[in-house]
Amino acid sequence: MTSTVPTTPESVRRQAAETAAKRRRQARPATTRWRRRTLLGVYLVFVLLPIYWLLNLSFQTNSEILGSFSFWPQQFTLGNYIGIFTDSNWYMGYVNSLAYVLMNMLISISVALPAAYAFSRFQFIGDKHLFFWLLTNLMAPPAVFLLPYFQLYYSVGLFDTHIAVALAHCLFNIPLAVWILEGFMSSVPKEVDETAYIDGYSFPAFFVKIFLPMIRSGIGVTLFFLFMFSWVELLLSRTLTATNAQPIASIMTRTSTASGIDWGTLAAAGVLTIVPGIVVVYFVRNHIAKGFALGRT
């Protein structure tokens, strides 16, 4: 079997880096390697233990949760999950949350893409001040805008609707999206735009067919952060909704009854709340890995 000899400078540098890394691993003392593996194992246990404990509680009854301490269910039950999927008050909370989160992601990315392109390609009077003003929106807590949003939406008839929460989250998500995307767009040379115009591309065709594929990692990272903010935000989504658009986070805070807290159902709801985030990370994992090494992140 013959080994291929690298012929390009990039392949030579890559092979040299791999050889140097292999030599460093071989020269590293065994005690150092075991120490790092032990610390990594302790860290993983520390991070994953709460998630495992939440999953463990979701398969137990309330009597078992309050009466005994065990690392696995002694009386395994799916009743907590069945109760969530059969009760409209519970499963509609997930539907409502997904509805306004997806609406917010669509609105935010649609507004942020052209805005970030303008900041990255053009210079105009007050551009730095305007960009800084956008970032200052991220510095204010959501409670500052709670009363104005409530009065405004109640007056125009948007209270307790999905679009109300989606628009409220845009106040924080659009500046974040513009900030992230501007970093990715600035890394693309301006000569790409000029070459496309010389080749006869219109701006919409160039932006969709050429420019957006070049920053797809940045778009994936941006969508990830947009989803996470809207999904975990509670104050605005709880205050701006009542019954029709109530999110799952708000419903989970109302599990206390006269007979006590339904710990099993609350744990099952928590597990199901983690699932959408895992799904999003799975689909954009490659873009996130590239995005954290580039752009603003």
Contacts in CASP RR format, 6 or more apart in sequence:
PFRMAT RR
TARGET T0000
AUTHOR 0000-0000-0000
METHOD contacts of the structure
MODEL  1
MTSTVPTTPESVRRQAAETAAKRRRQARPATTRWRRRTLLGVYLVFVLLP
IYWLLNLSFQTNSEILGSFSFWPQQFTLGNYIGIFTDSNWYMGYVNSLAY
VLMNMLISISVALPAAYAFSRFQFIGDKHLFFWLLTNLMAPPAVFLLPYF
QLYYSVGLFDTHIAVALAHCLFNIPLAVWILEGFMSSVPKEVDETAYIDG
YSFPAFFVKIFLPMIRSGIGVTLFFLFMFSWVELLLSRTLTATNAQPIAS
IMTRTSTASGIDWGTLAAAGVLTIVPGIVVVYFVRNHIAKGFALGRT
6 12 0 8 1.000
6 14 0 8 1.000
6 15 0 8 1.000
51 274 0 8 1.000
54 267 0 8 1.000
54 270 0 8 1.000
54 271 0 8 1.000
55 267 0 8 1.000
55 271 0 8 1.000
56 70 0 8 1.000
56 71 0 8 1.000
56 72 0 8 1.000
56 73 0 8 1.000
57 65 0 8 1.000
57 263 0 8 1.000
57 264 0 8 1.000
57 267 0 8 1.000
58 80 0 8 1.000
58 81 0 8 1.000
58 264 0 8 1.000
58 267 0 8 1.000
58 268 0 8 1.000
58 270 0 8 1.000
58 271 0 8 1.000
59 73 0 8 1.000
59 76 0 8 1.000
59 77 0 8 1.000
59 78 0 8 1.000
59 80 0 8 1.000
60 73 0 8 1.000
60 74 0 8 1.000
60 75 0 8 1.000
60 77 0 8 1.000
60 264 0 8 1.000
60 267 0 8 1.000
61 75 0 8 1.000
61 77 0 8 1.000
61 264 0 8 1.000
62 262 0 8 1.000
62 263 0 8 1.000
62 264 0 8 1.000
64 70 0 8 1.000
64 73 0 8 1.000
64 74 0 8 1.000
64 75 0 8 1.000
65 263 0 8 1.000
65 264 0 8 1.000
66 263 0 8 1.000
68 74 0 8 1.000
80 264 0 8 1.000
80 265 0 8 1.000
80 267 0 8 1.000
80 268 0 8 1.000
81 268 0 8 1.000
81 272 0 8 1.000
83 90 0 8 1.000
83 265 0 8 1.000
84 90 0 8 1.000
84 91 0 8 1.000
84 265 0 8 1.000
84 268 0 8 1.000
84 269 0 8 1.000
84 272 0 8 1.000
85 91 0 8 1.000
89 251 0 8 1.000
90 248 0 8 1.000
90 251 0 8 1.000
90 265 0 8 1.000
90 269 0 8 1.000
92 246 0 8 1.000
93 246 0 8 1.000
93 247 0 8 1.000
93 248 0 8 1.000
93 251 0 8 1.000
94 248 0 8 1.000
94 272 0 8 1.000
94 273 0 8 1.000
96 162 0 8 1.000
96 241 0 8 1.000
96 244 0 8 1.000
96 245 0 8 1.000
96 246 0 8 1.000
96 247 0 8 1.000
96 248 0 8 1.000
97 231 0 8 1.000
97 237 0 8 1.000
97 247 0 8 1.000
97 248 0 8 1.000
97 249 0 8 1.000
98 276 0 8 1.000
99 162 0 8 1.000
99 245 0 8 1.000
100 162 0 8 1.000
100 163 0 8 1.000
100 165 0 8 1.000
100 166 0 8 1.000
100 169 0 8 1.000
100 230 0 8 1.000
100 237 0 8 1.000
100 245 0 8 1.000
100 247 0 8 1.000
101 166 0 8 1.000
101 227 0 8 1.000
101 230 0 8 1.000
101 231 0 8 1.000
103 162 0 8 1.000
103 163 0 8 1.000
103 166 0 8 1.000
104 165 0 8 1.000
104 166 0 8 1.000
104 167 0 8 1.000
104 169 0 8 1.000
104 170 0 8 1.000
104 173 0 8 1.000
104 226 0 8 1.000
104 230 0 8 1.000
105 173 0 8 1.000
105 223 0 8 1.000
105 226 0 8 1.000
105 227 0 8 1.000
105 230 0 8 1.000
107 166 0 8 1.000
107 167 0 8 1.000
107 170 0 8 1.000
108 169 0 8 1.000
108 170 0 8 1.000
108 173 0 8 1.000
108 174 0 8 1.000
108 177 0 8 1.000
108 226 0 8 1.000
109 177 0 8 1.000
109 219 0 8 1.000
109 222 0 8 1.000
109 223 0 8 1.000
109 226 0 8 1.000
111 170 0 8 1.000
111 174 0 8 1.000
111 177 0 8 1.000
112 174 0 8 1.000
112 177 0 8 1.000
112 178 0 8 1.000
112 181 0 8 1.000
112 222 0 8 1.000
113 181 0 8 1.000
113 212 0 8 1.000
113 219 0 8 1.000
115 174 0 8 1.000
115 178 0 8 1.000
116 177 0 8 1.000
116 178 0 8 1.000
116 181 0 8 1.000
116 182 0 8 1.000
116 183 0 8 1.000
116 185 0 8 1.000
117 181 0 8 1.000
117 185 0 8 1.000
117 207 0 8 1.000
117 211 0 8 1.000
119 127 0 8 1.000
119 131 0 8 1.000
119 178 0 8 1.000
119 182 0 8 1.000
120 182 0 8 1.000
120 183 0 8 1.000
120 185 0 8 1.000
120 186 0 8 1.000
121 185 0 8 1.000
121 190 0 8 1.000
121 193 0 8 1.000
131 178 0 8 1.000
131 182 0 8 1.000
134 174 0 8 1.000
134 175 0 8 1.000
134 178 0 8 1.000
134 179 0 8 1.000
135 175 0 8 1.000
135 179 0 8 1.000
137 171 0 8 1.000
137 172 0 8 1.000
137 175 0 8 1.000
138 172 0 8 1.000
138 175 0 8 1.000
138 176 0 8 1.000
138 179 0 8 1.000
142 172 0 8 1.000
142 233 0 8 1.000
142 235 0 8 1.000
142 236 0 8 1.000
143 235 0 8 1.000
145 168 0 8 1.000
145 171 0 8 1.000
145 236 0 8 1.000
146 235 0 8 1.000
146 236 0 8 1.000
146 239 0 8 1.000
149 164 0 8 1.000
149 168 0 8 1.000
149 236 0 8 1.000
149 239 0 8 1.000
149 240 0 8 1.000
150 159 0 8 1.000
150 239 0 8 1.000
150 240 0 8 1.000
152 158 0 8 1.000
153 159 0 8 1.000
153 161 0 8 1.000
153 164 0 8 1.000
153 240 0 8 1.000
158 164 0 8 1.000
158 167 0 8 1.000
159 240 0 8 1.000
159 241 0 8 1.000
159 242 0 8 1.000
160 240 0 8 1.000
160 241 0 8 1.000
160 242 0 8 1.000
160 243 0 8 1.000
160 244 0 8 1.000
160 245 0 8 1.000
161 241 0 8 1.000
161 244 0 8 1.000
161 245 0 8 1.000
162 245 0 8 1.000
164 240 0 8 1.000
164 241 0 8 1.000
164 245 0 8 1.000
165 230 0 8 1.000
165 236 0 8 1.000
165 237 0 8 1.000
165 240 0 8 1.000
165 241 0 8 1.000
165 245 0 8 1.000
165 247 0 8 1.000
166 230 0 8 1.000
168 236 0 8 1.000
168 237 0 8 1.000
168 240 0 8 1.000
169 229 0 8 1.000
169 230 0 8 1.000
169 233 0 8 1.000
169 236 0 8 1.000
169 237 0 8 1.000
172 229 0 8 1.000
173 225 0 8 1.000
173 226 0 8 1.000
173 229 0 8 1.000
173 230 0 8 1.000
176 222 0 8 1.000
176 225 0 8 1.000
176 226 0 8 1.000
176 229 0 8 1.000
177 222 0 8 1.000
177 225 0 8 1.000
177 226 0 8 1.000
179 296 0 8 1.000
180 218 0 8 1.000
180 221 0 8 1.000
180 222 0 8 1.000
180 225 0 8 1.000
180 295 0 8 1.000
180 296 0 8 1.000
180 297 0 8 1.000
181 215 0 8 1.000
181 218 0 8 1.000
181 219 0 8 1.000
181 222 0 8 1.000
182 296 0 8 1.000
183 295 0 8 1.000
183 296 0 8 1.000
184 215 0 8 1.000
184 217 0 8 1.000
184 218 0 8 1.000
184 291 0 8 1.000
184 294 0 8 1.000
184 295 0 8 1.000
184 296 0 8 1.000
185 211 0 8 1.000
185 215 0 8 1.000
186 295 0 8 1.000
187 294 0 8 1.000
187 295 0 8 1.000
188 211 0 8 1.000
188 214 0 8 1.000
188 215 0 8 1.000
192 210 0 8 1.000
192 211 0 8 1.000
192 214 0 8 1.000
193 206 0 8 1.000
193 211 0 8 1.000
196 206 0 8 1.000
196 210 0 8 1.000
197 206 0 8 1.000
201 209 0 8 1.000
201 210 0 8 1.000
212 219 0 8 1.000
216 287 0 8 1.000
217 286 0 8 1.000
217 287 0 8 1.000
217 290 0 8 1.000
217 291 0 8 1.000
217 294 0 8 1.000
218 287 0 8 1.000
218 290 0 8 1.000
218 291 0 8 1.000
218 294 0 8 1.000
218 295 0 8 1.000
219 287 0 8 1.000
220 284 0 8 1.000
220 287 0 8 1.000
220 288 0 8 1.000
220 291 0 8 1.000
221 284 0 8 1.000
221 287 0 8 1.000
221 288 0 8 1.000
221 291 0 8 1.000
221 292 0 8 1.000
221 297 0 8 1.000
223 280 0 8 1.000
223 284 0 8 1.000
224 280 0 8 1.000
224 281 0 8 1.000
224 284 0 8 1.000
224 287 0 8 1.000
224 288 0 8 1.000
227 276 0 8 1.000
227 277 0 8 1.000
227 280 0 8 1.000
228 277 0 8 1.000
228 280 0 8 1.000
231 276 0 8 1.000
231 277 0 8 1.000
232 249 0 8 1.000
233 249 0 8 1.000
234 247 0 8 1.000
234 249 0 8 1.000
234 250 0 8 1.000
234 253 0 8 1.000
237 247 0 8 1.000
237 249 0 8 1.000
237 250 0 8 1.000
238 246 0 8 1.000
238 247 0 8 1.000
238 249 0 8 1.000
238 250 0 8 1.000
238 253 0 8 1.000
241 247 0 8 1.000
241 250 0 8 1.000
248 269 0 8 1.000
248 272 0 8 1.000
248 273 0 8 1.000
249 273 0 8 1.000
251 269 0 8 1.000
252 266 0 8 1.000
252 269 0 8 1.000
252 270 0 8 1.000
252 273 0 8 1.000
255 261 0 8 1.000
255 262 0 8 1.000
255 265 0 8 1.000
255 266 0 8 1.000
255 269 0 8 1.000
281 288 0 8 1.000
291 297 0 8 1.000
END
